Amino acid sequence: MASSVRAVLSRPLMASLHRLLVPPRSRLSLLTTARLLSLSHAAIEQNVSVSPQTADTVLMVAPKYFNLNLATATDNIYQTLPDQLKGASSDQIVGLATKEFEGLVSLLRGNGVRVLVVEPLEEHKDCTDAVFPNNWVSFHEGKIALYPMMAENRRRERRMDVVESLCRELRADIVDYSPWENQGMFLEGTGSMVLDRTNRLCYACLSQRTHPEVLVGFCRDFGYTPVAFEATQLAEDGKLRPVYHTNVICSVGDGFVVLCTELIREAGQRKMVLDTIRSSNKELVDIDEEQVFNFAGNILQLSGPGGERLLVMSSAAYESFRSDQLASLRRHVDVILHVPLPTIESLGGGGARCMLGEVFTH
């Protein structure tokens, strides 16, 4: 990766992160902070082995108690109650979500992806969003990270029995950020962060679910350079609201970055992100706000058993892509897989990517 990735923070965000990166009594300038990040990234390139971008194994949690989570609907503008679901019983909603879930599991297994399916516990009936495990756990070479969640009922999704079992299988250590919840600071896994694992870049749009201090801590611990920015979207009340999770507007694959650049309203931040993508030698597929609402940003590249490059998304996402955008994506993947997820996307406010916890087995 080009050494120009030292300007990974725009000046306003650099100012806010300066306090976290530099000791309080230091008089280092913002330029020195940028240099610190640059040197940190150079050290990563020298001392951290190149990580694979894509996994061939995923963790999925069945939607046994799936429903609209009012605790998360306060800032997730993608959560909606469509007319066809008004008046539907809880059992009917679970039935629809289960059919969609099983369709995705079948599609992945049919293409050689190893899928680990976990059933929710009886005592977790209020965990209506458990189908989105990527928010509370992520897997890395030799480490498993646990994350602080904003909604209290989502914190109970963390399954230590599952984590400890995978720790034994993967011979991994646990890095637990969940105590940050006690200070009201959150970082919701690979919802908050979109990782370029090969270039060691961590894209993150800041929100009440993505706190800069926890973000910087993760990047220090796992050897990533933060690419932090602000993104806003127009809500029904006509006001601009922070995008709640980075992975609804951004996805990184082996050779591409899908991103809705128009939601990064501040020109300096947008230029910083675009320069970073350019320096990473990946092709930008720029999507618009309407495509974001169809979860075109909420997609994930996986690997098949023979190294096949698989791109997974919902049918709504697939149908929202223009033909030229699909052509760009097909330059970097072998197969695009999609399945209908209308119930999970509308009530849950998350798509195919949110349902998949990548498990790196080597």
Secondary structure, DSSP 4 states (H G I P E B T S, - for coil): --TTTT--S-HHHHHHHHHHHS-TT----HHHHHHHHHHHHHHHHHHSPPPPS--SEEEEE--TT----TTTTTT-TT----GGGTT--HHHHHHHHHHHHHHHHHHHHHTT-EEEEEPPPGGGTT-TTTT-GGGTEEEETTEEEE---SSHHHHTT--HHHHHHHHHHHT-EEEE-GGGGGGT--B-HHHH-EEETTTTEEEEE-BTTB-HHHHHHHHHHHT-EEEEE--EEE-TTS-EEE-S-GGGTEEE-SSEEEE-GGG--SHHHHHHHHHHHHHTT-EEEE--HHHHHTTSSS-EEEE-TT--EEEEEEHHHHHHS-HHHHHHHHTT-SEEEEE--HHHHHHHS--TGGG-EEE---
